Amino acid sequence: MPSDAALNRFFTPPLRRLSLKRQRPLEGEIAPMTVLDWLSLALATGLFVYLLVALLRADRA
């Protein structure tokens, strides 16, 4: 059975190549937001509004 270190050395180079290609924006341009970026932004905004409304309701009571 191969050791974990041998497996890591075998799989790391392809993963590095994939991650470097995805993380680099084009020269002189800003990388467009991905679907997950928009989802994170929407969830954060929703949580902010929810907490703000909860605080305002607690202030009335």
C-alpha positions in Angstrom: 0.0 0.0 0.0 1.5 3.4 -1.0 2.1 5.9 1.7 0.1 9.1 2.0 3.1 11.2 1.0 3.5 9.3 -2.3 -0.2 9.9 -3.1 0.1 13.6 -2.2 3.1 14.0 -4.5 1.3 12.2 -7.3 -1.9 14.3 -7.1 -0.5 17.7 -6.1 0.9 18.9 -9.5 -2.4 18.6 -11.5 -4.3 20.3 -8.7 -1.9 23.1 -8.6 -2.1 23.6 -12.3 -5.9 23.7 -12.1 -6.0 26.1 -9.2 -3.5 28.5 -10.8 -5.5 28.7 -14.0 -8.8 29.4 -12.1 -7.4 32.0 -9.7 -5.5 34.2 -12.1 -7.5 37.0 -13.7 -6.8 38.0 -17.3 -4.1 40.6 -17.7 -5.4 44.1 -17.2 -8.9 42.9 -16.3 -10.8 42.1 -13.2 -12.0 38.5 -13.0 -15.8 38.3 -13.2 -17.7 37.1 -10.1 -18.5 33.5 -10.1 -21.9 32.0 -9.1 -20.5 31.1 -5.7 -19.4 34.7 -5.2 -22.9 36.0 -5.9 -24.4 33.3 -3.7 -22.1 34.3 -0.8 -22.9 38.0 -1.3 -26.7 37.3 -1.4 -26.5 35.2 1.8 -24.4 37.8 3.6 -26.8 40.5 2.6 -29.8 38.4 3.7 -28.3 37.7 7.1 -27.5 41.4 7.6 -31.1 42.4 6.8 -32.5 39.6 9.0 -30.3 40.7 12.0 -31.1 44.3 11.5 -34.9 43.7 11.5 -34.5 41.5 14.6 -32.6 44.2 16.4 -35.2 46.8 15.4 -38.1 44.6 16.6 -36.3 43.9 19.9 -35.9 47.6 20.4 -39.7 48.1 20.1 -40.5 45.5 22.7 
